[in-house]
């Protein structure tokens, strides 16, 4: 039952990532196309643009949402791949716990960065 | 912990898969691209974390990655994302029981859900290829 619930969240997170990462990838890598449509710029990694986006509430929220969904989706997928290698039950549990702890730690770090940079007004 | 059947083939069990067809390789590639994206994502969290130290630190990080090797690496990550996303949409549809046809009696010529679903897989690969061409043009020719 627990695995079914996690699998359901894995699929649901994939749908959320599709929109959030699609938006992120579009802005970061399809600059020329978006500029032609009047929706973006060709220098998305320029310092001024990066900090301007980071200090926009919409982008801060989408960054944190993307961080959380992508960490869950990626680490659950990683755990599933490892568990299919017929490891012992105790090793499977240890991998699950390690992924959970790493996921929470990375989420806290990434959220801290997003919030702190959001608060750096005037940079 | 859910019951799993023993995978006596180990890594080869999902990389090779014996006499399986095209779908099996699409499955293996989905996992490989997933692992590649995860590796990049974990690194990306720390690279974007340099913003904490101000614009100079960010510029220094960007200067470090501004070379052809990382540009090609970035493009490979983009390809992995495109494949994983398009194939992932197909897998979600299959998970929901869509586009696999209705079950029926086993009458000749025999068919199954994998065969009925094959055109969707081919279509997904065509869409991925078109997006790859589009992204390649943007990465290497259009963006200065």
Interface residues (C-beta under 8 A of the other chain):
Chain A: X2 X3 X11 X14 X15 X18 X21 X22 X25 X29 X30 X31 X32 X33 X42 X45 X47 X50 X51 X54 X67 X70 X71 X74 X75 X77 X78 X81 X83 X84 X85 X86 X89 X92 X93 X106 X109 X110 X113 X116 X117 X120 X123
Chain B: X1 X2 X4 X6 X7 X8 X10 X11 X13 X14 X31 X34 X35 X37 X38 X41 X42 X45 X48 X49 X51 X52 X54 X55 X58 X59 X62 X78 X81 X85 X88 X89 X92 X95 X134 X135 X138 X139 X142 X143 X144
